[in-house]
Amino acid sequence: MWRLIKVLLFLIVLGGAGLVAYAYIGPVFFPADFAAPSQEVTRPVTLETN
């Protein structure tokens, strides 16, 4: 039972390290996945005055 717990903890730590590595290295290899959508948005605004 202890061996199973150790394996699960190892996999959780390995998965966390993988997510952190993807967050830091991902934009270098997959820039389109991390880029913000860029398009111009024009909307009319009505301001209420007294």
mmCIF entry with sequence, helices, sheets and N, C-alpha, C, O atoms, coordinates in Angstrom:
data_MODEL
# 
_entry.id   MODEL 
# 
_entity.id                         1 
_entity.type                       polymer 
_entity.pdbx_number_of_molecules   1 
# 
_entity_poly.entity_id                      1 
_entity_poly.type                           'polypeptide(L)' 
_entity_poly.nstd_linkage                   no 
_entity_poly.nstd_monomer                   no 
_entity_poly.pdbx_seq_one_letter_code       MWRLIKVLLFLIVLGGAGLVAYAYIGPVFFPADFAAPSQEVTRPVTLETN 
_entity_poly.pdbx_seq_one_letter_code_can   MWRLIKVLLFLIVLGGAGLVAYAYIGPVFFPADFAAPSQEVTRPVTLETN 
_entity_poly.pdbx_strand_id                 A 
# 
loop_
_entity_poly_seq.entity_id 
_entity_poly_seq.num 
_entity_poly_seq.mon_id 
_entity_poly_seq.hetero 
1 1  MET n 
1 2  TRP n 
1 3  ARG n 
1 4  LEU n 
1 5  ILE n 
1 6  LYS n 
1 7  VAL n 
1 8  LEU n 
1 9  LEU n 
1 10 PHE n 
1 11 LEU n 
1 12 ILE n 
1 13 VAL n 
1 14 LEU n 
1 15 GLY n 
1 16 GLY n 
1 17 ALA n 
1 18 GLY n 
1 19 LEU n 
1 20 VAL n 
1 21 ALA n 
1 22 TYR n 
1 23 ALA n 
1 24 TYR n 
1 25 ILE n 
1 26 GLY n 
1 27 PRO n 
1 28 VAL n 
1 29 PHE n 
1 30 PHE n 
1 31 PRO n 
1 32 ALA n 
1 33 ASP n 
1 34 PHE n 
1 35 ALA n 
1 36 ALA n 
1 37 PRO n 
1 38 SER n 
1 39 GLN n 
1 40 GLU n 
1 41 VAL n 
1 42 THR n 
1 43 ARG n 
1 44 PRO n 
1 45 VAL n 
1 46 THR n 
1 47 LEU n 
1 48 GLU n 
1 49 THR n 
1 50 ASN n 
# 
_struct_asym.id          A 
_struct_asym.entity_id   1 
# 
loop_
_struct_conf.conf_type_id 
_struct_conf.id 
_struct_conf.pdbx_PDB_helix_id 
_struct_conf.beg_label_comp_id 
_struct_conf.beg_label_asym_id 
_struct_conf.beg_label_seq_id 
_struct_conf.pdbx_beg_PDB_ins_code 
_struct_conf.end_label_comp_id 
_struct_conf.end_label_asym_id 
_struct_conf.end_label_seq_id 
_struct_conf.pdbx_end_PDB_ins_code 
_struct_conf.beg_auth_comp_id 
_struct_conf.beg_auth_asym_id 
_struct_conf.beg_auth_seq_id 
_struct_conf.end_auth_comp_id 
_struct_conf.end_auth_asym_id 
_struct_conf.end_auth_seq_id 
_struct_conf.pdbx_PDB_helix_class 
_struct_conf.details 
_struct_conf.pdbx_PDB_helix_length 
HELX_P HELX_P1 AA1 TRP A 2  ? PHE A 29 ? TRP A 2  PHE A 29 1 ? 28 
HELX_P HELX_P2 AA2 PRO A 31 ? PHE A 34 ? PRO A 31 PHE A 34 1 ? 4  
# 
_struct_conf_type.id          HELX_P 
_struct_conf_type.criteria    ? 
_struct_conf_type.reference   ? 
# 
loop_
_atom_site.group_PDB 
_atom_site.id 
_atom_site.type_symbol 
_atom_site.label_atom_id 
_atom_site.label_alt_id 
_atom_site.label_comp_id 
_atom_site.label_asym_id 
_atom_site.label_entity_id 
_atom_site.label_seq_id 
_atom_site.pdbx_PDB_ins_code 
_atom_site.Cartn_x 
_atom_site.Cartn_y 
_atom_site.Cartn_z 
_atom_site.occupancy 
_atom_site.B_iso_or_equiv 
_atom_site.pdbx_formal_charge 
_atom_site.auth_seq_id 
_atom_site.auth_comp_id 
_atom_site.auth_asym_id 
_atom_site.auth_atom_id 
_atom_site.pdbx_PDB_model_num 
ATOM 1   N N  . MET A 1 1  ? 0.829   -1.199 0.000   1.00 0.00 ? 1  MET A N  1 
ATOM 2   C CA . MET A 1 1  ? 0.000   0.000  0.000   1.00 0.00 ? 1  MET A CA 1 
ATOM 3   C C  . MET A 1 1  ? 0.871   1.260  0.000   1.00 0.00 ? 1  MET A C  1 
ATOM 4   O O  . MET A 1 1  ? 0.582   2.222  -0.712  1.00 0.00 ? 1  MET A O  1 
ATOM 5   N N  . TRP A 1 2  ? 1.932   1.246  0.801   1.00 0.00 ? 2  TRP A N  1 
ATOM 6   C CA . TRP A 1 2  ? 2.817   2.407  0.867   1.00 0.00 ? 2  TRP A CA 1 
ATOM 7   C C  . TRP A 1 2  ? 3.473   2.667  -0.488  1.00 0.00 ? 2  TRP A C  1 
ATOM 8   O O  . TRP A 1 2  ? 3.681   3.816  -0.878  1.00 0.00 ? 2  TRP A O  1 
ATOM 9   N N  . ARG A 1 3  ? 3.798   1.579  -1.205  1.00 0.00 ? 3  ARG A N  1 
ATOM 10  C CA . ARG A 1 3  ? 4.428   1.732  -2.520  1.00 0.00 ? 3  ARG A CA 1 
ATOM 11  C C  . ARG A 1 3  ? 3.477   2.436  -3.492  1.00 0.00 ? 3  ARG A C  1 
ATOM 12  O O  . ARG A 1 3  ? 3.911   3.269  -4.286  1.00 0.00 ? 3  ARG A O  1 
ATOM 13  N N  . LEU A 1 4  ? 2.193   2.109  -3.434  1.00 0.00 ? 4  LEU A N  1 
ATOM 14  C CA . LEU A 1 4  ? 1.193   2.753  -4.291  1.00 0.00 ? 4  LEU A CA 1 
ATOM 15  C C  . LEU A 1 4  ? 1.084   4.243  -3.977  1.00 0.00 ? 4  LEU A C  1 
ATOM 16  O O  . LEU A 1 4  ? 0.982   5.060  -4.891  1.00 0.00 ? 4  LEU A O  1 
ATOM 17  N N  . ILE A 1 5  ? 1.102   4.597  -2.715  1.00 0.00 ? 5  ILE A N  1 
ATOM 18  C CA . ILE A 1 5  ? 1.034   6.007  -2.315  1.00 0.00 ? 5  ILE A CA 1 
ATOM 19  C C  . ILE A 1 5  ? 2.263   6.756  -2.816  1.00 0.00 ? 5  ILE A C  1 
ATOM 20  O O  . ILE A 1 5  ? 2.150   7.883  -3.298  1.00 0.00 ? 5  ILE A O  1 
ATOM 21  N N  . LYS A 1 6  ? 3.431   6.139  -2.705  1.00 0.00 ? 6  LYS A N  1 
ATOM 22  C CA . LYS A 1 6  ? 4.655   6.789  -3.182  1.00 0.00 ? 6  LYS A CA 1 
ATOM 23  C C  . LYS A 1 6  ? 4.619   6.990  -4.695  1.00 0.00 ? 6  LYS A C  1 
ATOM 24  O O  . LYS A 1 6  ? 5.061   8.024  -5.195  1.00 0.00 ? 6  LYS A O  1 
ATOM 25  N N  . VAL A 1 7  ? 4.099   6.011  -5.420  1.00 0.00 ? 7  VAL A N  1 
ATOM 26  C CA . VAL A 1 7  ? 4.007   6.146  -6.875  1.00 0.00 ? 7  VAL A CA 1 
ATOM 27  C C  . VAL A 1 7  ? 3.028   7.257  -7.242  1.00 0.00 ? 7  VAL A C  1 
ATOM 28  O O  . VAL A 1 7  ? 3.311   8.051  -8.138  1.00 0.00 ? 7  VAL A O  1 
ATOM 29  N N  . LEU A 1 8  ? 1.890   7.326  -6.570  1.00 0.00 ? 8  LEU A N  1 
ATOM 30  C CA . LEU A 1 8  ? 0.919   8.389  -6.849  1.00 0.00 ? 8  LEU A CA 1 
ATOM 31  C C  . LEU A 1 8  ? 1.492   9.766  -6.537  1.00 0.00 ? 8  LEU A C  1 
ATOM 32  O O  . LEU A 1 8  ? 1.302   10.700 -7.316  1.00 0.00 ? 8  LEU A O  1 
ATOM 33  N N  . LEU A 1 9  ? 2.180   9.908  -5.424  1.00 0.00 ? 9  LEU A N  1 
ATOM 34  C CA . LEU A 1 9  ? 2.812   11.192 -5.092  1.00 0.00 ? 9  LEU A CA 1 
ATOM 35  C C  . LEU A 1 9  ? 3.860   11.572 -6.127  1.00 0.00 ? 9  LEU A C  1 
ATOM 36  O O  . LEU A 1 9  ? 3.967   12.737 -6.509  1.00 0.00 ? 9  LEU A O  1 
ATOM 37  N N  . PHE A 1 10 ? 4.629   10.597 -6.579  1.00 0.00 ? 10 PHE A N  1 
ATOM 38  C CA . PHE A 1 10 ? 5.637   10.856 -7.601  1.00 0.00 ? 10 PHE A CA 1 
ATOM 39  C C  . PHE A 1 10 ? 4.985   11.334 -8.894  1.00 0.00 ? 10 PHE A C  1 
ATOM 40  O O  . PHE A 1 10 ? 5.468   12.275 -9.524  1.00 0.00 ? 10 PHE A O  1 
ATOM 41  N N  . LEU A 1 11 ? 3.884   10.684 -9.294  1.00 0.00 ? 11 LEU A N  1 
ATOM 42  C CA . LEU A 1 11 ? 3.190   11.090 -10.512 1.00 0.00 ? 11 LEU A CA 1 
ATOM 43  C C  . LEU A 1 11 ? 2.575   12.478 -10.385 1.00 0.00 ? 11 LEU A C  1 
ATOM 44  O O  . LEU A 1 11 ? 2.556   13.237 -11.354 1.00 0.00 ? 11 LEU A O  1 
ATOM 45  N N  . ILE A 1 12 ? 2.077   12.814 -9.212  1.00 0.00 ? 12 ILE A N  1 
ATOM 46  C CA . ILE A 1 12 ? 1.510   14.155 -8.996  1.00 0.00 ? 12 ILE A CA 1 
ATOM 47  C C  . ILE A 1 12 ? 2.598   15.219 -9.093  1.00 0.00 ? 12 ILE A C  1 
ATOM 48  O O  . ILE A 1 12 ? 2.404   16.257 -9.726  1.00 0.00 ? 12 ILE A O  1 
ATOM 49  N N  . VAL A 1 13 ? 3.748   14.958 -8.462  1.00 0.00 ? 13 VAL A N  1 
ATOM 50  C CA . VAL A 1 13 ? 4.861   15.917 -8.525  1.00 0.00 ? 13 VAL A CA 1 
ATOM 51  C C  . VAL A 1 13 ? 5.374   16.029 -9.957  1.00 0.00 ? 13 VAL A C  1 
ATOM 52  O O  . VAL A 1 13 ? 5.667   17.128 -10.428 1.00 0.00 ? 13 VAL A O  1 
ATOM 53  N N  . LEU A 1 14 ? 5.482   14.902 -10.649 1.00 0.00 ? 14 LEU A N  1 
ATOM 54  C CA . LEU A 1 14 ? 5.951   14.919 -12.038 1.00 0.00 ? 14 LEU A CA 1 
ATOM 55  C C  . LEU A 1 14 ? 4.974   15.679 -12.937 1.00 0.00 ? 14 LEU A C  1 
ATOM 56  O O  . LEU A 1 14 ? 5.402   16.431 -13.812 1.00 0.00 ? 14 LEU A O  1 
ATOM 57  N N  . GLY A 1 15 ? 3.680   15.493 -12.733 1.00 0.00 ? 15 GLY A N  1 
ATOM 58  C CA . GLY A 1 15 ? 2.679   16.230 -13.508 1.00 0.00 ? 15 GLY A CA 1 
ATOM 59  C C  . GLY A 1 15 ? 2.728   17.721 -13.237 1.00 0.00 ? 15 GLY A C  1 
ATOM 60  O O  . GLY A 1 15 ? 2.608   18.524 -14.163 1.00 0.00 ? 15 GLY A O  1 
ATOM 61  N N  . GLY A 1 16 ? 2.906   18.107 -11.965 1.00 0.00 ? 16 GLY A N  1 
ATOM 62  C CA . GLY A 1 16 ? 3.023   19.529 -11.623 1.00 0.00 ? 16 GLY A CA 1 
ATOM 63  C C  . GLY A 1 16 ? 4.248   20.154 -12.263 1.00 0.00 ? 16 GLY A C  1 
ATOM 64  O O  . GLY A 1 16 ? 4.185   21.267 -12.786 1.00 0.00 ? 16 GLY A O  1 
ATOM 65  N N  . ALA A 1 17 ? 5.369   19.432 -12.220 1.00 0.00 ? 17 ALA A N  1 
ATOM 66  C CA . ALA A 1 17 ? 6.589   19.941 -12.851 1.00 0.00 ? 17 ALA A CA 1 
ATOM 67  C C  . ALA A 1 17 ? 6.399   20.066 -14.359 1.00 0.00 ? 17 ALA A C  1 
ATOM 68  O O  . ALA A 1 17 ? 6.912   20.998 -14.978 1.00 0.00 ? 17 ALA A O  1 
ATOM 69  N N  . GLY A 1 18 ? 5.668   19.133 -14.947 1.00 0.00 ? 18 GLY A N  1 
ATOM 70  C CA . GLY A 1 18 ? 5.404   19.203 -16.386 1.00 0.00 ? 18 GLY A CA 1 
ATOM 71  C C  . GLY A 1 18 ? 4.549   20.406 -16.755 1.00 0.00 ? 18 GLY A C  1 
ATOM 72  O O  . GLY A 1 18 ? 4.792   21.056 -17.772 1.00 0.00 ? 18 GLY A O  1 
ATOM 73  N N  . LEU A 1 19 ? 3.546   20.706 -15.929 1.00 0.00 ? 19 LEU A N  1 
ATOM 74  C CA . LEU A 1 19 ? 2.706   21.879 -16.199 1.00 0.00 ? 19 LEU A CA 1 
ATOM 75  C C  . LEU A 1 19 ? 3.494   23.177 -16.063 1.00 0.00 ? 19 LEU A C  1 
ATOM 76  O O  . LEU A 1 19 ? 3.320   24.098 -16.861 1.00 0.00 ? 19 LEU A O  1 
ATOM 77  N N  . VAL A 1 20 ? 4.354   23.250 -15.060 1.00 0.00 ? 20 VAL A N  1 
ATOM 78  C CA . VAL A 1 20 ? 5.178   24.454 -14.882 1.00 0.00 ? 20 VAL A CA 1 
ATOM 79  C C  . VAL A 1 20 ? 6.141   24.596 -16.058 1.00 0.00 ? 20 VAL A C  1 
ATOM 80  O O  . VAL A 1 20 ? 6.331   25.698 -16.572 1.00 0.00 ? 20 VAL A O  1 
ATOM 81  N N  . ALA A 1 21 ? 6.745   23.501 -16.484 1.00 0.00 ? 21 ALA A N  1 
ATOM 82  C CA . ALA A 1 21 ? 7.662   23.554 -17.624 1.00 0.00 ? 21 ALA A CA 1 
ATOM 83  C C  . ALA A 1 21 ? 6.921   23.977 -18.888 1.00 0.00 ? 21 ALA A C  1 
ATOM 84  O O  . ALA A 1 21 ? 7.447   24.762 -19.677 1.00 0.00 ? 21 ALA A O  1 
ATOM 85  N N  . TYR A 1 22 ? 5.718   23.473 -19.088 1.00 0.00 ? 22 TYR A N  1 
ATOM 86  C CA . TYR A 1 22 ? 4.934   23.860 -20.267 1.00 0.00 ? 22 TYR A CA 1 
ATOM 87  C C  . TYR A 1 22 ? 4.579   25.345 -20.230 1.00 0.00 ? 22 TYR A C  1 
ATOM 88  O O  . TYR A 1 22 ? 4.568   26.010 -21.266 1.00 0.00 ? 22 TYR A O  1 
ATOM 89  N N  . ALA A 1 23 ? 4.290   25.862 -19.037 1.00 0.00 ? 23 ALA A N  1 
ATOM 90  C CA . ALA A 1 23 ? 3.938   27.279 -18.919 1.00 0.00 ? 23 ALA A CA 1 
ATOM 91  C C  . ALA A 1 23 ? 5.127   28.175 -19.258 1.00 0.00 ? 23 ALA A C  1 
ATOM 92  O O  . ALA A 1 23 ? 4.950   29.252 -19.826 1.00 0.00 ? 23 ALA A O  1 
ATOM 93  N N  . TYR A 1 24 ? 6.332   27.737 -18.914 1.00 0.00 ? 24 TYR A N  1 
ATOM 94  C CA . TYR A 1 24 ? 7.503   28.565 -19.184 1.00 0.00 ? 24 TYR A CA 1 
ATOM 95  C C  . TYR A 1 24 ? 8.092   28.321 -20.574 1.00 0.00 ? 24 TYR A C  1 
ATOM 96  O O  . TYR A 1 24 ? 8.551   29.260 -21.225 1.00 0.00 ? 24 TYR A O  1 
ATOM 97  N N  . ILE A 1 25 ? 8.083   27.087 -21.025 1.00 0.00 ? 25 ILE A N  1 
ATOM 98  C CA . ILE A 1 25 ? 8.733   26.750 -22.293 1.00 0.00 ? 25 ILE A CA 1 
ATOM 99  C C  . ILE A 1 25 ? 7.729   26.721 -23.447 1.00 0.00 ? 25 ILE A C  1 
ATOM 100 O O  . ILE A 1 25 ? 8.121   26.868 -24.605 1.00 0.00 ? 25 ILE A O  1 
ATOM 101 N N  . GLY A 1 26 ? 6.458   26.535 -23.153 1.00 0.00 ? 26 GLY A N  1 
ATOM 102 C CA . GLY A 1 26 ? 5.431   26.436 -24.184 1.00 0.00 ? 26 GLY A CA 1 
ATOM 103 C C  . GLY A 1 26 ? 5.380   27.593 -25.152 1.00 0.00 ? 26 GLY A C  1 
ATOM 104 O O  . GLY A 1 26 ? 5.280   27.362 -26.357 1.00 0.00 ? 26 GLY A O  1 
ATOM 105 N N  . PRO A 1 27 ? 5.445   28.844 -24.682 1.00 0.00 ? 27 PRO A N  1 
ATOM 106 C CA . PRO A 1 27 ? 5.389   29.972 -25.632 1.00 0.00 ? 27 PRO A CA 1 
ATOM 107 C C  . PRO A 1 27 ? 6.533   29.983 -26.636 1.00 0.00 ? 27 PRO A C  1 
ATOM 108 O O  . PRO A 1 27 ? 6.393   30.562 -27.713 1.00 0.00 ? 27 PRO A O  1 
ATOM 109 N N  . VAL A 1 28 ? 7.655   29.359 -26.314 1.00 0.00 ? 28 VAL A N  1 
ATOM 110 C CA . VAL A 1 28 ? 8.778   29.315 -27.246 1.00 0.00 ? 28 VAL A CA 1 
ATOM 111 C C  . VAL A 1 28 ? 8.475   28.369 -28.403 1.00 0.00 ? 28 VAL A C  1 
ATOM 112 O O  . VAL A 1 28 ? 8.784   28.673 -29.555 1.00 0.00 ? 28 VAL A O  1 
ATOM 113 N N  . PHE A 1 29 ? 7.870   27.219 -28.094 1.00 0.00 ? 29 PHE A N  1 
ATOM 114 C CA . PHE A 1 29 ? 7.620   26.207 -29.109 1.00 0.00 ? 29 PHE A CA 1 
ATOM 115 C C  . PHE A 1 29 ? 6.228   26.291 -29.726 1.00 0.00 ? 29 PHE A C  1 
ATOM 116 O O  . PHE A 1 29 ? 6.045   25.891 -30.876 1.00 0.00 ? 29 PHE A O  1 
ATOM 117 N N  . PHE A 1 30 ? 5.237   26.805 -28.984 1.00 0.00 ? 30 PHE A N  1 
ATOM 118 C CA . PHE A 1 30 ? 3.862   26.911 -29.469 1.00 0.00 ? 30 PHE A CA 1 
ATOM 119 C C  . PHE A 1 30 ? 3.339   28.334 -29.257 1.00 0.00 ? 30 PHE A C  1 
ATOM 120 O O  . PHE A 1 30 ? 2.434   28.529 -28.446 1.00 0.00 ? 30 PHE A O  1 
ATOM 121 N N  . PRO A 1 31 ? 3.880   29.333 -29.960 1.00 0.00 ? 31 PRO A N  1 
ATOM 122 C CA . PRO A 1 31 ? 3.477   30.719 -29.695 1.00 0.00 ? 31 PRO A CA 1 
ATOM 123 C C  . PRO A 1 31 ? 2.008   31.000 -30.006 1.00 0.00 ? 31 PRO A C  1 
ATOM 124 O O  . PRO A 1 31 ? 1.408   31.870 -29.375 1.00 0.00 ? 31 PRO A O  1 
ATOM 125 N N  . ALA A 1 32 ? 1.419   30.291 -30.958 1.00 0.00 ? 32 ALA A N  1 
ATOM 126 C CA . ALA A 1 32 ? 0.025   30.555 -31.312 1.00 0.00 ? 32 ALA A CA 1 
ATOM 127 C C  . ALA A 1 32 ? -0.919  30.138 -30.191 1.00 0.00 ? 32 ALA A C  1 
ATOM 128 O O  . ALA A 1 32 ? -1.982  30.738 -30.027 1.00 0.00 ? 32 ALA A O  1 
ATOM 129 N N  . ASP A 1 33 ? -0.554  29.132 -29.428 1.00 0.00 ? 33 ASP A N  1 
ATOM 130 C CA . ASP A 1 33 ? -1.409  28.675 -28.329 1.00 0.00 ? 33 ASP A CA 1 
ATOM 131 C C  . ASP A 1 33 ? -1.427  29.674 -27.178 1.00 0.00 ? 33 ASP A C  1 
ATOM 132 O O  . ASP A 1 33 ? -2.390  29.716 -26.412 1.00 0.00 ? 33 ASP A O  1 
ATOM 133 N N  . PHE A 1 34 ? -0.383  30.472 -27.048 1.00 0.00 ? 34 PHE A N  1 
ATOM 134 C CA . PHE A 1 34 ? -0.269  31.375 -25.917 1.00 0.00 ? 34 PHE A CA 1 
ATOM 135 C C  . PHE A 1 34 ? -0.557  32.831 -26.273 1.00 0.00 ? 34 PHE A C  1 
ATOM 136 O O  . PHE A 1 34 ? -0.590  33.689 -25.391 1.00 0.00 ? 34 PHE A O  1 
ATOM 137 N N  . ALA A 1 35 ? -0.763  33.113 -27.548 1.00 0.00 ? 35 ALA A N  1 
ATOM 138 C CA . ALA A 1 35 ? -1.002  34.488 -27.971 1.00 0.00 ? 35 ALA A CA 1 
ATOM 139 C C  . ALA A 1 35 ? -2.445  34.890 -27.664 1.00 0.00 ? 35 ALA A C  1 
ATOM 140 O O  . ALA A 1 35 ? -3.379  34.104 -27.823 1.00 0.00 ? 35 ALA A O  1 
ATOM 141 N N  . ALA A 1 36 ? -2.591  36.114 -27.227 1.00 0.00 ? 36 ALA A N  1 
ATOM 142 C CA . ALA A 1 36 ? -3.933  36.648 -26.981 1.00 0.00 ? 36 ALA A CA 1 
ATOM 143 C C  . ALA A 1 36 ? -4.600  36.945 -28.320 1.00 0.00 ? 36 ALA A C  1 
ATOM 144 O O  . ALA A 1 36 ? -3.928  37.361 -29.264 1.00 0.00 ? 36 ALA A O  1 
ATOM 145 N N  . PRO A 1 37 ? -5.900  36.739 -28.411 1.00 0.00 ? 37 PRO A N  1 
ATOM 146 C CA . PRO A 1 37 ? -6.573  37.072 -29.669 1.00 0.00 ? 37 PRO A CA 1 
ATOM 147 C C  . PRO A 1 37 ? -6.502  38.575 -29.916 1.00 0.00 ? 37 PRO A C  1 
ATOM 148 O O  . PRO A 1 37 ? -6.788  39.378 -29.029 1.00 0.00 ? 37 PRO A O  1 
ATOM 149 N N  . SER A 1 38 ? -6.121  38.935 -31.123 1.00 0.00 ? 38 SER A N  1 
ATOM 150 C CA . SER A 1 38 ? -5.965  40.364 -31.424 1.00 0.00 ? 38 SER A CA 1 
ATOM 151 C C  . SER A 1 38 ? -6.882  40.752 -32.571 1.00 0.00 ? 38 SER A C  1 
ATOM 152 O O  . SER A 1 38 ? -6.662  40.383 -33.725 1.00 0.00 ? 38 SER A O  1 
ATOM 153 N N  . GLN A 1 39 ? -7.901  41.495 -32.227 1.00 0.00 ? 39 GLN A N  1 
ATOM 154 C CA . GLN A 1 39 ? -8.774  42.087 -33.222 1.00 0.00 ? 39 GLN A CA 1 
ATOM 155 C C  . GLN A 1 39 ? -9.379  43.335 -32.607 1.00 0.00 ? 39 GLN A C  1 
ATOM 156 O O  . GLN A 1 39 ? -9.592  43.415 -31.397 1.00 0.00 ? 39 GLN A O  1 
ATOM 157 N N  . GLU A 1 40 ? -9.647  44.297 -33.458 1.00 0.00 ? 40 GLU A N  1 
ATOM 158 C CA . GLU A 1 40 ? -10.169 45.565 -32.987 1.00 0.00 ? 40 GLU A CA 1 
ATOM 159 C C  . GLU A 1 40 ? -11.663 45.436 -32.701 1.00 0.00 ? 40 GLU A C  1 
ATOM 160 O O  . GLU A 1 40 ? -12.420 44.882 -33.498 1.00 0.00 ? 40 GLU A O  1 
ATOM 161 N N  . VAL A 1 41 ? -12.066 45.956 -31.552 1.00 0.00 ? 41 VAL A N  1 
ATOM 162 C CA . VAL A 1 41 ? -13.473 45.927 -31.157 1.00 0.00 ? 41 VAL A CA 1 
ATOM 163 C C  . VAL A 1 41 ? -13.953 47.365 -31.039 1.00 0.00 ? 41 VAL A C  1 
ATOM 164 O O  . VAL A 1 41 ? -13.394 48.164 -30.288 1.00 0.00 ? 41 VAL A O  1 
ATOM 165 N N  . THR A 1 42 ? -14.996 47.677 -31.793 1.00 0.00 ? 42 THR A N  1 
ATOM 166 C CA . THR A 1 42 ? -15.569 49.016 -31.758 1.00 0.00 ? 42 THR A CA 1 
ATOM 167 C C  . THR A 1 42 ? -17.021 48.896 -31.334 1.00 0.00 ? 42 THR A C  1 
ATOM 168 O O  . THR A 1 42 ? -17.831 48.256 -32.004 1.00 0.00 ? 42 THR A O  1 
ATOM 169 N N  . ARG A 1 43 ? -17.333 49.521 -30.213 1.00 0.00 ? 43 ARG A N  1 
ATOM 170 C CA . ARG A 1 43 ? -18.712 49.485 -29.705 1.00 0.00 ? 43 ARG A CA 1 
ATOM 171 C C  . ARG A 1 43 ? -19.134 50.886 -29.311 1.00 0.00 ? 43 ARG A C  1 
ATOM 172 O O  . ARG A 1 43 ? -18.358 51.618 -28.696 1.00 0.00 ? 43 ARG A O  1 
ATOM 173 N N  . PRO A 1 44 ? -20.343 51.265 -29.653 1.00 0.00 ? 44 PRO A N  1 
ATOM 174 C CA . PRO A 1 44 ? -20.814 52.596 -29.247 1.00 0.00 ? 44 PRO A CA 1 
ATOM 175 C C  . PRO A 1 44 ? -21.094 52.640 -27.751 1.00 0.00 ? 44 PRO A C  1 
ATOM 176 O O  . PRO A 1 44 ? -21.579 51.669 -27.169 1.00 0.00 ? 44 PRO A O  1 
ATOM 177 N N  . VAL A 1 45 ? -20.785 53.766 -27.142 1.00 0.00 ? 45 VAL A N  1 
ATOM 178 C CA . VAL A 1 45 ? -21.007 53.945 -25.704 1.00 0.00 ? 45 VAL A CA 1 
ATOM 179 C C  . VAL A 1 45 ? -21.888 55.158 -25.522 1.00 0.00 ? 45 VAL A C  1 
ATOM 180 O O  . VAL A 1 45 ? -21.616 56.219 -26.084 1.00 0.00 ? 45 VAL A O  1 
ATOM 181 N N  . THR A 1 46 ? -22.949 55.009 -24.734 1.00 0.00 ? 46 THR A N  1 
ATOM 182 C CA . THR A 1 46 ? -23.835 56.123 -24.421 1.00 0.00 ? 46 THR A CA 1 
ATOM 183 C C  . THR A 1 46 ? -23.567 56.546 -22.982 1.00 0.00 ? 46 THR A C  1 
ATOM 184 O O  . THR A 1 46 ? -23.745 55.765 -22.047 1.00 0.00 ? 46 THR A O  1 
ATOM 185 N N  . LEU A 1 47 ? -23.133 57.804 -22.820 1.00 0.00 ? 47 LEU A N  1 
ATOM 186 C CA . LEU A 1 47 ? -22.850 58.321 -21.495 1.00 0.00 ? 47 LEU A CA 1 
ATOM 187 C C  . LEU A 1 47 ? -24.044 59.145 -21.009 1.00 0.00 ? 47 LEU A C  1 
ATOM 188 O O  . LEU A 1 47 ? -24.554 60.009 -21.722 1.00 0.00 ? 47 LEU A O  1 
ATOM 189 N N  . GLU A 1 48 ? -24.466 58.865 -19.811 1.00 0.00 ? 48 GLU A N  1 
ATOM 190 C CA . GLU A 1 48 ? -25.573 59.614 -19.239 1.00 0.00 ? 48 GLU A CA 1 
ATOM 191 C C  . GLU A 1 48 ? -25.008 60.814 -18.471 1.00 0.00 ? 48 GLU A C  1 
ATOM 192 O O  . GLU A 1 48 ? -24.105 60.671 -17.647 1.00 0.00 ? 48 GLU A O  1 
ATOM 193 N N  . THR A 1 49 ? -25.554 61.987 -18.756 1.00 0.00 ? 49 THR A N  1 
ATOM 194 C CA . THR A 1 49 ? -25.108 63.200 -18.060 1.00 0.00 ? 49 THR A CA 1 
ATOM 195 C C  . THR A 1 49 ? -26.297 63.840 -17.349 1.00 0.00 ? 49 THR A C  1 
ATOM 196 O O  . THR A 1 49 ? -27.447 63.643 -17.741 1.00 0.00 ? 49 THR A O  1 
ATOM 197 N N  . ASN A 1 50 ? -26.010 64.597 -16.314 1.00 0.00 ? 50 ASN A N  1 
ATOM 198 C CA . ASN A 1 50 ? -27.069 65.285 -15.576 1.00 0.00 ? 50 ASN A CA 1 
ATOM 199 C C  . ASN A 1 50 ? -27.318 66.656 -16.136 1.00 0.00 ? 50 ASN A C  1 
ATOM 200 O O  . ASN A 1 50 ? -28.178 67.380 -15.636 1.00 0.00 ? 50 ASN A O  1 
# 
